[in-house]
Amino acid sequence: MVKTMLLCGCAHQKAHEEKHIDMDLTPIQEERLQRLQKRVETVFDSSQLDHQETLRSLWYAAFPESDLSGLVSDQWKIMGWQGNDPSTDFRGGGFISLENLLFFARKFPRTFQQLLHKEGSTRSTWEYPFAVAGVNITFMLIQMLDLRAGKPRSLTGYCFLKVLAEEYAAFDLLYCVAFKVMDTLWLAMHASYMEFNAVMKATRAQLEQELAMDSIGRIEDMPSYSLLQEDLIKRDWQKDSFSEYFMPSEFPTSQY
């Protein structure tokens, strides 16, 4: 299904790639990029209470009817962490990878639950671990968008900044799209766990092509956004509404 969504707008953009790479940032792009980069640079610290609470919030968003025995528990393996301590899996994605998972669970709970429990379609014989895959998606997006560079050096990075200027939650929404695209391609490719990297490369290519389309002004304009099942009331992504999806101590409303 995803492959049929590949459109030709990217070809026009590629022809002018150097022009896009050289363009200056607007004040709002620069400000929001710096805030996003600050999130990217934040490592997960299990000794910080707000990080503990965010991790605990993820559990109850994923399993609202199951009590969590502790932040170190074999229960975490059910979600697809490699061991009983999720903090050891955040090294590649940082704290933002936890924020992304929690955002996904709260913004698109139906799709989140379907992917977590591998429901809603004929599944593969070999499945990917949900939570670890989520951390890898965050890491992939950080690389794809050049977020560790002072200023994006790629066409995709600049195309994303155009979107970021329009909505505060652009990165988190793109994460949700990426997760669903990855799962769709996983099934379409009949992939095994050993082919996870190939699926991630295909996911990245899909996202890059869609972000480069001339018609994309917001994440909701991406063709693959339609893969998500939004069963919450549609919100206007402004300062107050974005902060509702996170702990108040993590994202003060005044910062967004």
C-alpha positions in Angstrom: 0.0 0.0 0.0 2.8 2.4 0.9 4.6 1.9 -2.4 1.6 3.1 -4.3 1.9 6.5 -2.5 5.3 7.4 -4.0 4.7 10.6 -6.0 6.9 12.5 -8.4 7.4 15.8 -6.5 10.7 14.6 -5.2 12.3 14.6 -8.7 11.7 18.3 -9.1 13.2 19.0 -5.7 16.2 16.8 -6.3 17.1 19.0 -9.4 17.4 22.0 -7.1 19.0 20.2 -4.1 22.0 22.5 -3.7 19.7 25.6 -3.7 17.7 24.1 -0.8 20.8 23.2 1.2 22.1 26.8 0.9 18.9 28.5 2.0 18.9 30.5 5.3 16.6 29.6 8.2 13.8 31.9 9.2 13.7 33.0 12.9 10.9 30.5 13.7 12.7 27.7 12.0 15.9 28.4 13.9 14.1 28.7 17.2 12.2 25.5 16.8 15.2 23.6 15.4 17.2 24.6 18.5 14.4 23.4 20.8 14.2 20.1 19.0 18.0 19.7 19.1 17.9 20.3 22.8 15.5 17.4 23.1 17.7 15.2 20.9 20.7 15.9 23.1 18.9 14.9 26.3 20.0 11.4 27.5 17.7 9.2 29.4 18.6 9.4 33.1 16.9 6.9 35.3 17.8 8.9 38.4 15.6 11.9 37.3 12.1 11.8 38.7 10.6 13.3 35.5 12.2 10.6 33.4 11.0 7.9 35.8 7.4 9.3 35.6 7.6 9.5 31.8 8.6 5.9 31.6 5.9 4.9 34.0 3.4 6.9 32.0 4.4 4.9 28.9 3.6 1.6 30.6 0.1 2.7 31.7 -0.6 4.2 28.2 0.3 0.8 26.7 -1.2 -1.4 29.4 -3.8 0.7 31.2 -5.3 -2.3 33.1 -2.0 -3.8 34.2 -0.1 -2.6 37.3 3.6 -2.1 36.9 5.7 -3.8 39.6 8.7 -1.5 39.0 10.9 0.5 36.6 13.1 -2.6 36.5 10.9 -5.6 35.8 10.5 -8.5 33.5 7.1 -7.0 32.6 8.9 -4.6 30.2 9.8 -7.5 27.9 6.1 -7.7 27.0 6.4 -4.3 25.3 9.5 -5.4 23.4 12.4 -4.1 25.4 15.5 -6.3 25.3 15.7 -6.9 29.1 14.0 -5.9 32.3 15.4 -2.4 32.4 14.3 -0.2 29.5 16.9 2.5 30.3 19.6 0.3 28.8 17.8 0.5 25.4 17.6 4.3 25.2 21.3 4.8 24.5 20.7 5.1 20.7 17.6 7.3 20.8 17.9 9.2 24.1 15.1 10.6 26.2 13.3 11.8 23.1 12.7 8.2 22.0 10.7 7.7 25.1 8.8 10.9 24.5 8.1 9.7 21.0 6.6 6.4 22.2 4.5 8.2 24.8 3.2 10.7 22.2 2.3 7.9 19.8 0.4 6.0 22.6 -1.6 9.1 23.5 -2.2 10.7 20.1 -2.9 7.5 18.2 -3.9 4.9 20.8 -5.7 2.6 18.4 -2.8 2.4 16.0 -0.3 2.2 18.9 -2.2 -0.8 20.4 -2.5 -2.5 17.0 1.3 -2.4 16.4 2.1 -3.2 20.0 0.0 -6.3 20.0 0.5 -7.1 16.3 -3.2 -6.9 15.6 -5.4 -6.0 12.6 -3.8 -7.9 9.8 -2.0 -11.1 8.8 1.3 -10.9 10.7 4.7 -12.1 9.8 6.1 -15.4 11.2 9.0 -13.4 12.7 8.1 -10.1 14.5 10.2 -7.1 15.5 10.3 -6.1 19.2 8.0 -3.1 19.4 9.8 -0.9 21.9 13.3 -1.4 20.5 12.0 -0.8 17.0 10.5 2.5 18.3 13.9 3.6 19.6 15.5 2.7 16.3 12.9 4.8 14.5 13.8 7.8 16.6 17.5 7.3 15.8 16.8 6.9 12.1 14.8 10.2 12.0 17.5 12.1 13.9 20.0 10.9 11.3 17.7 11.5 8.3 16.9 15.1 9.4 20.6 16.0 10.4 19.4 17.0 13.8 22.8 16.5 15.4 24.3 19.0 13.0 24.2 22.7 13.8 22.2 23.2 10.6 20.7 20.5 8.3 22.9 19.6 5.4 20.5 17.5 3.5 17.5 18.2 1.3 15.3 16.2 3.6 16.4 18.2 6.6 15.5 21.5 5.0 12.1 20.2 3.8 11.4 19.1 7.4 12.2 22.6 8.7 9.5 24.0 6.4 7.0 21.6 8.2 8.5 22.4 11.6 7.7 26.1 11.1 4.1 25.2 10.7 3.6 22.8 13.7 5.3 22.4 17.0 4.7 18.6 17.1 6.2 17.9 13.6 8.9 15.6 14.8 6.6 13.6 17.0 3.9 13.3 14.3 6.6 12.3 11.8 7.6 9.6 14.2 4.1 8.2 14.3 3.9 8.1 10.5 7.4 6.5 10.4 6.4 3.7 12.8 3.2 2.9 10.8 5.1 3.0 7.5 7.8 0.7 8.9 5.2 -1.8 10.0 3.4 -1.7 6.7 6.6 -2.3 4.8 7.6 -5.0 7.2 4.5 -6.9 6.3 4.7 -6.1 2.6 8.4 -7.3 2.4 7.6 -10.5 4.4 10.6 -9.5 6.5 12.3 -11.5 9.2 14.1 -9.9 12.1 17.4 -10.2 10.3 16.0 -7.9 7.6 15.0 -5.2 10.0 17.7 -2.8 8.6 16.5 -3.3 5.1 13.0 -2.4 6.2 14.3 0.7 8.0 16.1 1.8 4.9 12.9 1.4 2.8 11.0 3.4 5.5 13.6 6.2 5.4 13.4 6.3 1.6 9.6 6.6 1.7 9.7 9.4 4.2 12.3 11.3 2.3 10.3 11.1 -0.9 7.1 12.3 0.7 8.8 15.2 2.7 10.3 16.5 -0.6 6.9 16.8 -2.3 5.9 20.4 -3.1 2.5 20.0 -1.6 3.7 19.1 1.9 3.2 21.9 4.3 2.4 19.9 7.4 2.9 16.3 8.5 -0.8 15.7 7.9 -0.3 16.4 4.2 2.0 13.4 3.8 0.3 10.6 1.9 1.4 8.0 4.6 -0.3 10.0 7.3 -3.6 8.4 6.1 -2.2 5.1 7.4 -2.7 6.2 10.9 -6.1 5.7 12.6 -6.7 8.9 14.5 -9.4 8.0 17.0 -9.0 11.2 19.1 -10.6 14.5 18.5 -8.6 16.4 15.9 -6.7 19.1 17.6 -5.1 22.4 16.5 -1.4 21.9 17.3 -0.8 25.1 19.3 1.2 25.7 22.4 -1.3 24.5 25.0 -2.5 21.3 23.2 1.0 20.0 22.5 2.0 20.1 26.1 -1.0 17.9 27.0 0.7 14.8 25.6 3.7 15.1 28.0 4.4 15.5 31.6 4.0 19.2 32.6 7.5 19.2 34.2 9.1 18.1 30.9 7.5 20.5 28.5 6.4 23.8 30.1 3.8 25.5 28.0 5.9 28.6 27.8 8.5 26.8 25.8 6.2 25.9 22.9 
